[in-house]
Each structure stands twice: as structure tokens, then as C-alpha cells.
């Protein structure tokens, strides 16, 4: 999968609310349903860190964070 670095940078610069809305939108367009309630600032920070380092982006790790959040785990 080819990742657009400028899009990743744009996502990582969004507010917490905007970032979560975008994540939910992207997930929904791929058949995933995520809760409306926003994750903790710490979890969003982990997502931002993954987005800002596209060279080491770990999609399975990002999916694991989202799945854990969806299941109510921290």
C-alpha cells in the first residue's frame, strides 16, 4: 500500500476531535465501525506518532490500537 506523506502529515496536525472524526470516516469507508466516543489523549498521541513516522508506519500496530479501543481495552 502506497502512503501519501503529505496526507499523513495533514492528519497528524488535526485537533483530537478532527483526527478521531477522520479515523472513524476512513474506518467506516472500509467496513469498520468504531465508537463515537473519542479515545484518550494518550492513545491519539500514539496514532499521531505512527502517522508522523511514515518510514516506520506499522499498520498492524495501528489496527491493534483501534481494535483494543473498540473492545474497551486501554
N, C-alpha and C positions, 0 to 999 in steps of 0.2 A: 504494500500500500504506500503510495506517494503522499507525503505530508507537506503542506504548504506552510513554510516557516512564518510568513507574514500573517497568515490566518491564526496560527498558534500564538504568535505574539499579541495579536489583537484580542484573542480570547483571554489570555492571561492578564491583560490590562483592564478588563471589565471589573465592575464592582461585584461583590459577592452575590448580590441578588441577580444581576445581569448574567454572571457566569453560570449560576445554577439554572437560570431560565434557558440559556443556550444549551447546556448539557442535557437538560430534560427534552428540549426540542430535538436535538441530534439523536438522542436515545430513542425518542418516540418515532422518528423517521426510519429507524432501523428495527422497529418492533419491540423495543424495550419500554417498560413502564417504570418510572421512578417516582418516588413520593414527591408531593409538592413542597413539603417542609424542607427547608434548606439544611445541608449538613453543617457541622461545626466549622468555625473559622480555621481550626487546625486541619481538618480534612480538606477543605477548599485550598488551603495552603499547600498541601501535598499535591493536589491536582495542578495548581499553578506551577509548582516546581517541576512537575513532569512536562507541562506544556512549554516551559521556558528552556528546557534542555532537549530539543528535538533530536539531537545526535544520540541520546541515550533513552529516548522515549520508550517506555515499557508498556505497551498496550494491555498486556495481560495483567500487569500490576494495577493499571488504572481501572480495568474492569473489575478486578478483585475489590478495590476500594468501593466502587459503586455498588457491587453486589452485597458487600458487607453492610453498607449503609442501608440498602433496600431491605435487608433482613433485620435491621435494627441493631447490628453489632457496631461497636466502636473500635 
